[in-house]
Structure formats: structure tokens, C-alpha cells
Amino acid sequence: MKNTKLQTTRRDMIKGTLGGVAAVVTSSVVASPSNAAPRQAGSSQFYQADGAFDQDYAKKAYLDMLKKFGYPIQDILKTDAFWVCDFVQRDFSKLGMGGVFWKNASGTYGENGAKAYSGNYKNQQFGYLGHEIYLLPGQMLPEHRHIGGAEGYGPKMEAWHVRYGSVEFFGEYRGEGTETPISDMPKSERPWGYGKSWFHSKVVAKRTAKSGEVYTLEDPESWHFQRAGAQGAIVTEYATYHNHVMFSKPGMEFASSPAT
């Protein structure tokens, strides 16, 4: 079988037009570059005058949050490997994310490296992912699920390790037993989309950096998403190969808003 080794880049994962801390998002006026007018708080600050998502401004918000957490600002965060996305919803403060795919690789046993492997799994496929997720205070991912594809890789399976801050993990099914019904949450705290015809998640579980507990997606192809707590969050994801993602809300894309 032909070697299918792949290192997925920002351009592979985010198609379309892609161009911190609580204070960055919640203050009445957010600092801008010295040659620009101050921007108002809320999602509007992340969009240029023509309506296009401002990647650089969004990255600055994340970098401010990372610095406050004491997270190391590595050189890779100064490159296009650090990506941001608003899922074409134009509401980045509420719905968006930033991240780095440290590694998203696939291949065939025996076809990589010295090609010396001749064990029982020779010619079978493998894949793995290392991913860092950055979420501003109260920011969430859209509800989505991962499905298998014609390439022969099954649905992505994943687990999340909160490094800084706190996160609520929402999902379609109970998994580890720590979940509670979304319906039990105060209405003001229920996630965006809850109650819509396209929304599938039913339960929620919380994890904090202090606890160190990892949360695992137990059911393949099940709907899920996550939302950061009041201080924002940095989350390390451990997973199998990332290939196909599907969003529950019609019109959602793994891309960012272009100019109007």
C-alpha cells in the first residue's frame, strides 16, 4: 500500500478566507495598535470595517490570555501554524477558537522511517493527533462530530486535558459518569444553540486545570463541543487521526468570515 503519511497544516484544516483574557473580551474598550482607533468590546472588535474576520486581532487576544496564564509563547505561535476561526458565524467572542495542530499524521506500518517493520500490522494504517485548543473567556466551539472517510480511517476518538482555566464538555451521551443533564442548568447558563432543532447534546461535564482530570469522548460519531470558563482555557487534545468533521448547525464551516 502506498505511504499516506500526512502532516496536516492550517491550510489543510481550515478552508475558506482566514485572513485575552477576561479583560480583553469584557472591558468596554479594547486596546488597538497605536495607529488605529480603539475597538469596542464584544464580537464586533474582531471584525474589520468590511466585515472580514480580523485574524491578527484575534491572535493578539489569545496571546494576551496565554501570557496571563504563564503559558510559553513558542516560536510556532508566531507563524501560520497558529490558526484562528469563527466558523463563518461572525460572533467570535461567543463562538470561535484558536489552536495549533502539533501533529496530525497518518501512514502505513512498514512504509515509514527505515521501512524495517515486518510485524503483524505491516501494511495497515495508523493515525494520530496532537492538538492545542485556545478558548477566550466564555468562548465555545460549535456542536460537531467526527466521521470516518473513504481513506480507511475510522471516526476520530479524542480526550481533552485542561492545562489552564476550566472547561465544560457537552455531549450527546453520558460517558465517564460525571455528566449531568443540560436541562438541569440555569437557563442563563445553557449553551448557545440549546433547544434548537439541530442541537443534539444532552449532558455536560466540567473539568479544571487544577483537577488534572482528562475528559474522554466515549462514543464514536457522537455530537459534542466545549465551552471555556470565565478565565478562558488552554486544552491539550489527544486523539486519533483528524480527517472529517460535521457540524450540526446548517451553514457552519471550519472556516472564517470573509468580507461582506
C-alpha positions as CSV (number, residue, x, y, z in Angstrom):
1,M,0.0,0.0,0.0
2,K,1.3,3.4,-0.8
3,N,2.6,5.5,2.0
4,T,-0.1,8.0,3.0
5,K,1.9,9.9,5.7
6,L,0.4,13.3,6.2
7,Q,1.2,16.4,8.3
8,T,-1.9,18.5,8.3
9,T,-1.4,22.2,8.2
10,R,-3.6,25.2,8.9
11,R,-4.4,25.4,5.2
12,D,-5.5,21.7,5.1
13,M,-7.7,22.1,8.2
14,I,-9.2,25.5,7.7
15,K,-10.7,26.2,4.3
16,G,-12.1,29.5,3.2
17,T,-11.0,33.0,3.9
18,L,-8.8,33.1,7.0
19,G,-7.0,36.2,6.9
20,G,-7.3,37.9,26.2
21,V,-8.1,37.0,29.0
22,A,-11.4,38.2,30.5
23,A,-10.3,41.8,30.3
24,V,-9.7,41.6,26.6
25,V,-13.2,40.5,26.0
26,T,-15.3,42.1,28.7
27,S,-13.8,45.6,29.0
28,S,-15.8,48.5,27.5
29,V,-12.9,49.5,25.2
30,V,-10.2,47.2,23.9
31,A,-6.7,48.5,23.1
32,S,-5.8,48.6,19.5
33,P,-2.5,49.3,17.7
34,S,-1.3,52.8,18.3
35,N,-2.2,53.9,14.7
36,A,-5.8,52.6,15.0
37,A,-8.9,53.7,16.8
38,P,-9.9,51.8,20.0
39,R,-12.3,48.9,19.4
40,Q,-15.4,48.3,21.3
41,A,-15.8,45.1,23.3
42,G,-17.8,42.1,22.2
43,S,-17.6,40.2,18.9
44,S,-17.5,43.3,16.8
45,Q,-14.0,44.1,17.8
46,F,-12.8,41.0,15.9
47,Y,-14.1,42.2,12.5
48,Q,-12.7,44.7,10.1
49,A,-14.7,47.6,8.6
50,D,-15.6,45.4,5.6
51,G,-16.9,42.6,7.8
52,A,-13.9,40.3,7.4
53,F,-12.7,38.4,10.4
54,D,-9.5,40.0,11.7
55,Q,-7.1,37.1,12.4
56,D,-4.3,39.2,13.7
57,Y,-6.6,40.9,16.3
58,A,-8.0,37.5,17.4
59,K,-4.5,36.1,17.7
60,K,-3.5,39.0,19.9
61,A,-6.4,38.3,22.2
62,Y,-5.3,34.7,22.6
63,L,-1.7,35.7,23.1
64,D,-2.7,38.1,25.8
65,M,-4.5,35.3,27.5
66,L,-1.6,32.9,27.2
67,K,0.7,35.4,28.7
68,K,-1.6,35.9,31.7
69,F,-1.7,32.2,32.2
70,G,2.1,32.0,32.1
71,Y,1.9,29.7,29.0
72,P,5.2,29.7,27.0
73,I,4.9,31.7,23.8
74,Q,6.8,29.4,21.5
75,D,8.1,30.5,18.0
76,I,5.4,28.4,16.3
77,L,2.8,30.8,17.7
78,K,4.4,33.5,15.6
79,T,3.7,31.5,12.4
80,D,0.6,30.4,10.3
81,A,0.7,27.1,12.2
82,F,-1.2,29.1,14.9
83,W,-4.7,29.5,13.4
84,V,-8.0,31.1,14.5
85,C,-11.5,30.5,13.3
86,D,-15.0,31.9,13.7
87,F,-16.8,29.2,11.8
88,V,-18.4,31.8,9.5
89,Q,-20.8,32.9,12.2
90,R,-19.4,36.5,12.8
91,D,-19.7,36.1,16.6
92,F,-16.2,35.3,17.6
93,S,-16.4,36.2,21.3
94,K,-19.1,33.6,21.7
95,L,-18.3,31.1,19.0
96,G,-14.7,30.5,17.9
97,M,-11.4,29.0,18.7
98,G,-7.6,29.2,18.2
99,G,-5.2,26.4,18.1
100,V,-2.1,24.6,16.9
101,F,-2.0,21.1,15.4
102,W,1.3,19.9,16.8
103,K,0.9,16.8,14.7
104,N,-1.9,15.3,12.6
105,A,-0.3,12.4,10.8
106,S,-1.3,9.2,9.1
107,G,0.6,6.4,7.3
108,T,1.1,2.7,6.8
109,Y,3.0,0.5,9.1
110,G,6.2,-0.6,7.4
111,E,6.3,2.4,5.0
112,N,7.8,5.0,7.3
113,G,11.3,5.6,8.6
114,A,13.8,2.8,7.8
115,K,10.9,0.7,6.5
116,A,12.2,-2.2,8.5
117,Y,9.0,-3.1,10.3
118,S,7.6,-6.5,9.3
119,G,5.3,-7.3,12.3
120,N,1.7,-8.3,12.3
121,Y,0.4,-4.8,11.5
122,K,2.5,-4.3,8.4
123,N,0.6,-2.6,5.6
124,Q,-2.2,-1.5,8.0
125,Q,-3.0,2.2,8.5
126,F,-2.3,4.3,11.6
127,G,-3.0,7.9,12.5
128,Y,-2.7,10.2,15.5
129,L,-3.2,13.8,16.5
130,G,-1.7,16.2,19.0
131,H,-3.7,19.5,19.2
132,E,-3.7,22.6,21.5
133,I,-7.0,24.4,21.8
134,Y,-7.3,28.0,22.9
135,L,-10.6,29.5,24.1
136,L,-11.3,33.0,25.3
137,P,-13.4,33.5,28.4
138,G,-16.9,32.0,27.8
139,Q,-16.0,31.1,24.2
140,M,-17.2,27.8,22.8
141,L,-16.8,25.5,19.8
142,P,-19.8,24.7,17.7
143,E,-21.5,21.4,18.2
144,H,-19.9,18.9,15.8
145,R,-19.0,15.2,15.3
146,H,-16.2,13.3,13.6
147,I,-17.0,10.7,11.0
148,G,-14.9,8.1,9.1
149,G,-14.0,8.5,5.5
150,A,-13.2,6.7,2.3
151,E,-9.4,6.9,3.2
152,G,-10.0,4.0,5.6
153,Y,-9.7,5.9,8.8
154,G,-12.5,5.5,11.3
155,P,-14.2,8.3,13.3
156,K,-11.8,10.4,15.3
157,M,-11.7,9.4,19.0
158,E,-10.4,12.0,21.4
159,A,-9.7,13.1,25.0
160,W,-9.1,16.5,26.5
161,H,-6.7,17.7,29.2
162,V,-7.4,21.2,30.6
163,R,-4.0,22.8,31.1
164,Y,-5.2,26.3,32.2
165,G,-8.6,27.5,33.2
166,S,-11.7,25.4,33.2
167,V,-14.0,23.9,30.5
168,E,-17.5,22.5,30.3
169,F,-17.7,19.5,27.9
170,F,-21.1,18.9,26.3
171,G,-22.1,15.8,24.6
172,E,-24.9,13.6,23.2
173,Y,-24.3,10.7,25.6
174,R,-23.1,10.0,29.1
175,G,-19.6,8.7,29.1
176,E,-17.5,8.6,32.2
177,G,-20.4,9.1,34.6
178,T,-19.7,12.6,35.8
179,E,-22.1,14.2,33.3
180,T,-25.3,16.0,34.3
181,P,-28.3,17.0,32.1
182,I,-28.0,20.3,30.3
183,S,-31.7,20.7,31.2
184,D,-30.7,21.0,34.9
185,M,-28.5,24.1,34.2
186,P,-30.0,27.5,34.9
187,K,-31.4,28.8,31.7
188,S,-28.9,31.7,31.6
189,E,-26.0,29.2,31.7
190,R,-27.2,26.8,29.0
191,P,-25.1,26.8,25.9
192,W,-25.8,28.6,22.7
193,G,-28.0,26.5,20.4
194,Y,-29.7,24.5,23.2
195,G,-33.3,23.9,22.3
196,K,-32.8,24.4,18.5
197,S,-34.0,21.7,16.2
198,W,-30.4,21.0,15.1
199,F,-28.9,20.7,18.6
200,H,-28.2,17.2,19.8
201,S,-26.1,17.4,23.1
202,K,-27.9,16.4,26.3
203,V,-25.3,16.3,29.0
204,V,-22.4,18.3,30.4
205,A,-19.3,17.6,32.5
206,K,-16.8,20.1,33.9
207,R,-13.0,19.8,34.1
208,T,-10.4,22.2,35.5
209,A,-6.7,22.6,35.2
210,K,-6.4,22.2,39.0
211,S,-8.0,18.8,39.0
212,G,-5.8,17.5,36.1
213,E,-8.6,15.1,35.1
214,V,-8.9,14.2,31.4
215,Y,-12.3,14.0,29.8
216,T,-12.8,11.4,27.1
217,L,-15.3,11.1,24.2
218,E,-16.6,7.6,24.6
219,D,-19.0,7.2,21.7
220,P,-17.8,7.3,18.0
221,E,-19.5,9.9,15.7
222,S,-21.4,11.4,18.7
223,W,-22.2,15.1,18.8
224,H,-20.1,17.2,21.2
225,F,-18.4,20.6,21.9
226,Q,-16.8,22.5,24.7
227,R,-17.0,26.0,26.4
228,A,-14.4,27.8,28.4
229,G,-15.0,29.2,31.8
230,A,-14.7,32.8,33.0
231,Q,-10.9,32.9,32.7
232,G,-10.7,31.2,29.3
233,A,-8.9,27.9,28.7
234,I,-6.0,26.1,27.2
235,V,-6.7,22.5,26.4
236,T,-4.5,19.7,25.1
237,E,-6.2,17.2,22.9
238,Y,-5.1,13.6,22.5
239,A,-6.7,11.9,19.5
240,T,-6.7,9.5,16.6
241,Y,-6.3,10.9,13.1
242,H,-8.4,14.0,12.3
243,N,-10.0,13.9,8.9
244,H,-13.7,14.6,8.6
245,V,-15.8,16.9,10.8
246,M,-19.5,17.6,10.5
247,F,-21.4,20.5,12.2
248,S,-25.0,20.2,13.5
249,K,-26.0,23.8,12.7
250,P,-26.7,24.3,9.0
251,G,-24.2,26.7,7.3
252,M,-21.4,26.1,9.8
253,E,-18.0,25.7,8.3
254,F,-14.4,25.1,9.6
255,A,-13.5,28.5,8.1
256,S,-13.7,32.2,8.9
257,S,-15.9,35.0,7.8
258,P,-14.9,36.9,4.6
259,A,-15.6,40.5,3.8
260,T,-19.3,41.2,3.2
